[in-house]
C-alpha cells in the first residue's frame, strides 16, 4: 500500500507539479484538480484517440439521494457511490472517483506489457476453466483476448478498456454471434472494430438491432432496460467504471424513443386520414 501511495505521489508531482501530492486526496475541489489533470495530459499529447472534454451529467431527481456521472476523455465513466444530499455534492463525489482512477491509470502496473499480458491470459484461463493453448488460437475467446492485448501493448488500461467496451456491447447486442456465421476471421473482426469509435452512428445501429428484436419479441427492450438500470445502479454504488452499463441504457432508451416516435407519427397520420376521408366522399 505504501509503495502504491508513493507511486501515486510521483504521478501527481509529474502531472500536477504545483500541487502538494500529500494533500491532493484531501482537497475538496476534486473537480478543479480533475480538470487540471486532463489539461496536463493534453499538453503532454497523451490523450486518448477519441479526444474530448470532461462531461458531467446529473440525473433528474426531485430530491435526494442525487446521482451524478462524469465521463472522461476516451469515454470512461464514473459516478458517485455515496448517498449525496445535493447535486453539487454528487458531482464532487463523482469527480473524486474519476480523479483516483485517472491517477491510478498512470501507474506502471496499469500499462499493458508482455508480463501483464501473460498474467491476464493466465487469469482468464483460470476463470473460464479454459486451456492455455487456446491463447495461440484467435478463433477462441481466450485467443481473441490475447490477440487484443498483444495489439495494444504500451497502452494504459483505460485506453484498452475503451476498445473492450465496443466488443462487450457487440457481444451483448448479438453482433459478434452473427459475425461468426460469416467468412470473416476473428482477427479481421477485431482489426475492423479496433478502428471504430463508439459514437452516435454505432449507437443508432445497435438501437436498430433492438427495434428488430422488439418486433419479434414485444416487450424485450423494456425488460432489458430494467436489467441495465439495475446493473448500472449496483456498479455505481460499488465505485466501479460504468461505461458498459451506461451505454446499454443509452442504446435501449434510444430504441424505445424511436419506437415511440414512430407510433406517435403513425397515430397522427391515421388521425389525419380519418378526418380527411369524410371530406373526400
Phi, psi and omega per residue, in radians:
X1 nan -0.740 3.140
X2 -1.084 -0.691 3.137
X3 -1.163 -0.676 3.121
X4 -1.121 -0.765 3.124
X5 -1.102 -0.711 3.119
X6 -1.125 -0.713 3.126
X7 -1.135 -0.690 3.110
X8 -1.130 -0.674 3.124
X9 -1.146 -0.600 3.075
X10 -1.173 -0.679 3.088
X11 -1.076 -0.805 -3.141
X12 -1.082 -0.745 -3.136
X13 -1.110 -0.540 -3.128
X14 -1.375 -0.801 -3.030
X15 -1.556 -0.590 3.134
X16 -2.161 1.194 -3.011
X17 -1.066 -0.419 -3.119
X18 -1.492 -0.068 3.127
X19 -1.693 2.543 3.054
X20 -1.421 1.964 -3.086
X21 -0.951 -0.541 -3.095
X22 -1.293 -0.287 -3.059
X23 -1.916 -0.138 -3.047
X24 -0.999 -0.809 -3.081
X25 -1.315 -0.257 3.092
X26 -1.612 -0.249 -3.128
X27 -1.220 2.245 -3.126
X28 -1.342 -0.284 -3.096
X29 -1.557 1.102 -3.106
X30 -1.134 -0.528 -3.123
X31 -1.090 -0.802 -3.138
X32 -1.165 -0.714 -3.130
X33 -1.166 -0.701 3.107
X34 -1.085 -0.728 3.114
X35 -1.095 -0.775 3.108
X36 -1.057 -0.735 -3.115
X37 -1.012 -0.882 -3.069
X38 -1.310 -0.463 3.021
X39 -1.171 -0.681 3.085
X40 -1.141 -0.654 3.103
X41 -1.114 -0.666 3.127
X42 -1.157 -0.658 3.111
X43 -1.150 -0.558 3.087
X44 -1.352 -0.113 -3.055
X45 1.008 0.681 3.135
X46 -1.987 0.471 -3.132
X47 -1.399 2.983 -3.090
X48 -1.332 2.793 3.094
X49 -0.959 -0.767 3.118
X50 -1.527 1.140 -3.053
X51 -0.994 2.399 -3.130
X52 -2.822 -2.832 -3.127
X53 -2.008 2.961 3.064
X54 -1.376 2.254 -3.088
X55 -2.109 2.252 3.079
X56 -1.842 2.514 -3.131
X57 -2.473 2.202 3.106
X58 -1.922 2.307 3.097
X59 -1.276 2.424 3.118
X60 -1.179 2.290 -3.114
X61 -2.709 2.436 3.139
X62 -1.347 -0.344 -3.132
X63 -2.854 3.094 -3.117
X64 -1.193 2.777 0.010
X65 -1.368 2.524 -3.110
X66 -1.691 2.633 -3.104
X67 -2.157 2.346 3.109
X68 -2.349 2.490 3.070
X69 -2.038 2.624 3.007
X70 -2.285 2.216 3.139
X71 -1.893 2.217 -3.075
X72 -1.606 2.836 3.006
X73 -0.956 2.238 -3.046
X74 1.855 -0.395 3.037
X75 1.870 -0.209 3.132
X76 -1.040 2.412 -3.035
X77 -2.212 2.388 3.117
X78 -2.348 2.767 3.140
X79 -2.407 2.972 3.083
X80 -1.292 2.350 3.130
X81 -1.782 -0.208 3.096
X82 -1.512 2.776 3.052
X83 -1.437 1.972 -3.008
X84 -1.882 2.419 -3.070
X85 -1.567 -0.113 3.102
X86 -2.530 2.794 3.111
X87 -1.143 -0.653 3.140
X88 -1.113 -0.717 3.115
X89 -1.148 -0.719 3.126
X90 -1.107 -0.702 3.138
X91 -1.151 -0.731 3.107
X92 -1.117 -0.725 -3.136
X93 -1.133 -0.713 3.102
X94 -1.125 -0.696 3.121
X95 -1.123 -0.654 3.135
X96 -1.142 -0.731 3.100
X97 -1.098 -0.753 3.138
X98 -1.153 -0.653 3.141
X99 -1.136 -0.804 -3.141
X100 -1.060 -0.767 3.128
X101 -1.175 -0.625 3.112
X102 -1.127 -0.722 3.138
X103 -1.208 -0.757 3.115
X104 -1.068 -0.573 -3.130
X105 -1.130 -0.325 -3.139
X106 -1.477 -0.191 -3.118
X107 -1.204 2.533 3.131
X108 -0.949 -0.582 -3.109
X109 -1.225 -0.204 3.137
X110 -1.717 0.160 3.118
X111 -1.827 2.453 -3.073
X112 -1.313 2.051 3.112
X113 -2.225 3.043 3.091
X114 -1.027 -0.735 -3.130
X115 -1.145 -0.726 3.128
X116 -1.090 -0.736 -3.137
X117 -1.086 -0.758 -3.129
X118 -1.070 -0.794 -3.139
X119 -1.153 -0.730 -3.111
X120 -1.135 -0.724 3.137
X121 -1.150 -0.731 3.116
X122 -1.094 -0.700 3.102
X123 -1.135 -0.704 3.131
X124 -1.119 -0.705 3.120
X125 -1.115 -0.756 -3.123
X126 -1.144 -0.705 -3.082
X127 -1.298 -0.371 -3.116
X128 -1.899 0.030 -3.078
X129 0.972 0.633 -3.133
X130 -1.545 -2.852 -3.117
X131 -2.131 2.354 -3.117
X132 -1.074 -0.448 3.119
X133 -1.154 -0.415 3.131
X134 -1.130 -0.359 -3.108
X135 -1.081 -0.422 -3.141
X136 -1.622 0.032 -3.132
X137 -2.018 1.743 -3.086
X138 -1.084 -0.208 3.134
X139 -1.380 -0.226 3.085
X140 -1.640 2.822 -3.141
X141 -1.133 -0.707 3.102
X142 -1.135 -0.741 3.134
X143 -1.123 -0.672 3.116
X144 -1.149 -0.716 3.106
X145 -1.105 -0.752 3.108
X146 -1.075 -0.746 -3.139
X147 -1.115 -0.712 -3.141
X148 -1.170 -0.701 3.099
X149 -1.119 -0.795 3.133
X150 -1.056 -0.594 -3.118
X151 -1.325 -0.142 -3.071
X152 -2.196 0.462 3.095
X153 -1.018 2.364 3.134
X154 1.716 -0.323 -3.137
X155 -1.460 2.813 3.088
X156 -1.493 2.962 -3.105
X157 -1.188 -0.589 3.095
X158 -1.179 -0.618 3.080
X159 -1.159 -0.771 3.137
X160 -1.151 -0.635 -3.129
X161 -1.115 -0.592 3.110
X162 -1.039 -0.702 3.097
X163 -1.232 -0.734 -3.099
X164 -1.108 -0.567 -3.136
X165 -1.031 -0.711 3.141
X166 -1.054 -0.787 -3.119
X167 -1.259 -0.565 3.053
X168 -1.098 -0.745 3.138
X169 -1.202 -0.674 3.100
X170 -1.127 -0.640 3.100
X171 -1.181 -0.827 3.127
X172 -1.087 -0.662 -3.066
X173 -1.354 -0.295 3.136
X174 1.671 -0.002 -3.110
X175 -1.170 -0.713 -3.119
X176 -1.133 -0.658 3.109
X177 -1.107 -0.703 3.137
X178 -1.166 -0.621 -3.114
X179 -1.229 -0.396 3.127
X180 -1.149 -0.393 3.132
X181 -1.498 -0.007 3.115
X182 -1.705 -3.131 3.136
X183 -1.514 0.018 -3.135
X184 -1.244 2.371 3.073
X185 -1.413 2.849 3.121
X186 -1.051 -0.680 3.128
X187 -1.119 -0.684 3.141
X188 -1.145 -0.715 3.117
X189 -1.120 -0.792 3.140
X190 -1.108 -0.785 -3.129
X191 -1.094 -0.688 -3.123
X192 -1.161 -0.902 -3.063
X193 -1.310 -0.310 3.068
X194 -1.169 -0.384 3.128
X195 -1.595 -0.091 -3.098
X196 -1.619 2.716 3.060
X197 -2.037 2.637 -3.140
X198 -1.439 1.582 -3.073
X199 -2.092 -3.021 -3.106
X200 -1.083 -0.597 -3.140
X201 -1.114 -0.807 3.135
X202 -1.162 -0.691 3.103
X203 -1.078 -0.695 -3.140
X204 -1.124 -0.711 3.109
X205 -1.095 -0.745 3.140
X206 -1.183 -0.663 3.099
X207 -1.094 -0.668 3.110
X208 -1.101 -0.674 3.079
X209 -1.036 -0.719 -3.126
X210 -1.264 -0.542 3.060
X211 -1.110 -0.692 3.101
X212 -1.161 -0.654 3.101
X213 -1.158 -0.618 3.136
X214 -1.123 -0.607 3.118
X215 -1.146 -0.589 3.134
X216 -1.438 -0.632 -3.106
X217 -2.329 1.469 -3.119
X218 -0.935 2.303 3.119
X219 1.703 -0.146 -3.056
X220 -1.157 -0.606 -3.127
X221 -1.148 -0.797 3.141
X222 -1.082 -0.695 3.121
X223 -1.131 -0.799 -3.121
X224 -1.171 -0.589 3.126
X225 -1.159 -0.699 3.100
X226 -1.092 -0.695 3.087
X227 -1.099 -0.805 -3.123
X228 -1.078 -0.698 3.137
X229 -1.155 -0.705 3.104
X230 -1.145 -0.752 3.130
X231 -1.099 -0.760 -3.136
X232 -1.061 -0.730 3.130
X233 -1.133 -0.772 -3.119
X234 -1.131 -0.780 -3.095
X235 -1.211 -0.652 3.107
X236 -1.085 -0.808 -3.123
X237 -1.153 -0.391 3.104
X238 -1.484 -0.123 3.103
X239 1.373 0.364 -3.095
X240 -1.655 2.987 3.086
X241 -1.169 2.434 -2.915
X242 -1.957 -0.107 -2.851
X243 -1.019 -0.760 -3.098
X244 -0.993 -0.813 -3.093
X245 -1.252 -0.639 3.130
X246 -1.217 -0.657 3.110
X247 -1.150 -0.679 3.082
X248 -1.040 -0.776 3.133
X249 -1.075 -0.754 -3.112
X250 -1.126 -0.751 -3.113
X251 -1.146 -0.777 -3.136
X252 -1.179 -0.676 3.105
X253 -1.143 -0.662 3.101
X254 -1.112 -0.752 3.125
X255 -1.079 -0.762 3.128
X256 -1.116 -0.719 -3.125
X257 -1.144 -0.630 3.122
X258 -1.202 -0.699 3.092
X259 -1.106 -0.772 3.139
X260 -1.115 -0.713 3.134
X261 -1.085 -0.733 3.130
X262 -1.154 -0.682 3.134
X263 -1.143 -0.708 3.127
X264 -1.147 -0.746 -3.139
X265 -1.105 -0.787 3.134
X266 -1.106 -0.765 3.134
X267 -1.093 -0.736 3.130
X268 -1.112 -0.715 3.138
X269 -1.149 -0.722 3.120
X270 -1.100 -0.692 3.127
X271 -1.126 -0.710 3.132
X272 -1.128 -0.695 -3.136
X273 -1.174 -0.681 -3.130
X274 -1.150 -0.572 3.106
X275 -1.336 -0.556 -3.065
X276 -1.395 -0.543 -3.058
X277 -1.008 -0.800 -3.137
X278 -1.068 -0.510 -3.118
X279 -1.276 -0.331 -3.087
X280 -1.646 -0.136 -3.133
X281 -1.279 nan nan
